Amino acid sequence: MTRPVRARIDLSALTFNLSQARRAAPHSRVLAVIKANGYGHGMLAVAEALREADAFAVASLEEGVRLREAGIDKPVLLLEGLFGADELDAVLRHGFELVVHEERQVDWLQSLGPAATGREDARLTLWVKVNTGMNRLGFPPGEALRVWDRLAAMPVVAGLRWMSHFACADEPAHPANASQHAAFSKLCAQRNAPRSLANSAALLTRPDSHYEWVRPGIMLYGASPLADDERAPLPPLRPVMSLESALIAVHRCDKGDAVGYGQAWVCPEAMPVGVVAAGYGDGYPRHAPSGTPVLVNGREVPLIGRVSMDMLCVDLREQPRARAGDPVVLWGEGLPVERVARAAGTISYALLCGVTPRVPRQPRGDAG
């Protein structure tokens, strides 16, 4: 018998969530974001389940190559573009699209003509990233037109597109959203081309930002893209990952007994304590405090004590009949990952991406 912790991946939930993205933005094409190993779900399985998306977005050349080697031939966009001129040959060979966000990248592309690659048909689609207020990547609006025109003159460039990124879309009422949108719209009007601005949160709450391409990420995996204090109505999303395990022991502890490292939690009365085979070595947050919800036999019980590398403990007073071997859900079906993230003072993205490689991913359900 193997250790019981696993991440069950519901492929049908992926296709359902993609359909919700299309329903919310019916006039846009969908660039599905599957970077970081498909947000921790397994990039290749995710790509196969999302085969009805119009294109995929990843973070790096290495991620894109994995898709191509698996036989996935859809357009693939490298969201951070080139990290060095030495990547150009592979980009052309695999037909990747590139985000251009920094002057060095323009210089590397400038040095590349069809003759330099030995491929007369080598042509690139480039997305010019504009910094409209995120202040992370992208050209300021005052420089973006100069970069656009420089790229447009290159023989290797087949097409150009515009891109920017909201800083506060998870707070739909935040004033930065309107100012960023206005700056992006004003700039794009000066060079007519396909545009992309809306991430998951904007896709669901700002239809005026949909443009020709939307970029759903976290919503595809069934988690809300909105901040904790936002209550905007959202379409139903289905959780894709259920992080599951089992009780491997149940103990009767006396009043005053301490549980776990540092004896940080003390039993207020005689009570059953369950031990779950899951810990920070699997990606469960070590800093999750006592009281973080866990499902045992489908019913909610609180985490108690400190999370250790391979185990965590739960208060079973509400589950007095629980026994070793009973099923546990750390997040997923019946327990939204956002609730666990909120209790642990983090975000759902971090929990999903943080599930470690030793946890087997088990795809299930019909993806098509």
Beta strands, then each sheet from edge to edge (+ up, - down):
strand 1: 6-10
strand 2: 29-33
strand 3: 55-58
strand 4: 76-78
strand 5: 97-100
strand 6: 124-129
strand 7: 157-163
strand 8: 195-196
strand 9: 213-214
strand 10: 241-253
strand 11: 258-259
strand 12: 265-266
strand 13: 271-276
strand 14: 293-296
strand 15: 299-304
strand 16: 312-315
strand 17: 327-331
strand 18: 361-364
sheet 1: 18+ 1+ 10- 13+ 16- 15+ 14- 17+
sheet 2: 8+ 7+ 6+ 5+ 4+ 3+ 2+ 9+
sheet 3: 11+ 12-
end
